[in-house]
Amino acid sequence: MDALKVLILMGSKNDRGVMEKTEAVFNEFGVPYKTLVRSAHRTPEATMQAVKDAEAAGCQVFVCAAGMAAHLAGVVCSKTVKPVIGVPIAAGPLQGEDALHSTVMMPPGLPVATVSINGAKNAGLLAVQILACTDADLAEKLKADRIAQAEAILAED
């Protein structure tokens, strides 16, 4: 297997159904990834170790999914200079509104790219775009994907 390129962290195993869309993107584009369940609040030491281990394995991008308080992406961002993408998960009484605000409202100097609530597919595609900045083959695959999307829309006429 190629070196790890992306680590997906989920705050709960309940997030798996949403984050399978991110994994599907990585499988489609041939991006080596690993998925772990880690909580910013319940397993902080294991979360930090996962970030360290991933960086040592060559990880270039982190995708972090969490609902409600949603501090996972921010905590990961505080421990790495690699890009972090946050996926707010629809959960609890606010159905992801709280997670969206927690993820997108990072303090100046610690940016987390944030996609829509349950926007796991776009998180995967954004990670692929980041990796494509230094991977010409991946960039070509992205171009082909965009063309295929356009052709599918035009075929509906």
C-alpha positions, 0 to 999 in steps of 0.5 A: 500500500502507498504511504498514508495520505489522509486520516479520517477521524470521527468523533463517534462510530455513529458518524460512519454512515456519513463518512462512508461518502468520504471513503468512497471518494478516496477509493474512487481516486485511489487515495490511501487513507485510514479511518479511526474513531477518536473523540476530542473530549473522551479520548484526547491522548489517543486523538493526539497520538493518532495525529502524530502517527499519521504524520509519521506515516506521511499523512498530508490532510486530516478530515475530522467529523463530529457532531454537537460540540464538534471540537475534533477538527479544532483540536487536530488543527492545534496539533498539526500544520497540515490542512484540516477539513471539518465535517459537521455531523447532524446530531442532537437537537440542533441537527448539526447547526451547533457542529457547523458553528463549532467547526467554522468559528476557529480563532484567527491563526488556526484555520479549519476548512469546513464543509456543509453539515454531513458534507462528507463527499465534498470533504473527500473531494476537497482533500483530493484537490489539496493532494492534487496540488502536488500530484499531477495524476490526481489532478488529471483524475479530478479534471476527468471527474469534472468533465464527467459531471458536466456531461451527465448534466448535459445528457439530461436535456 
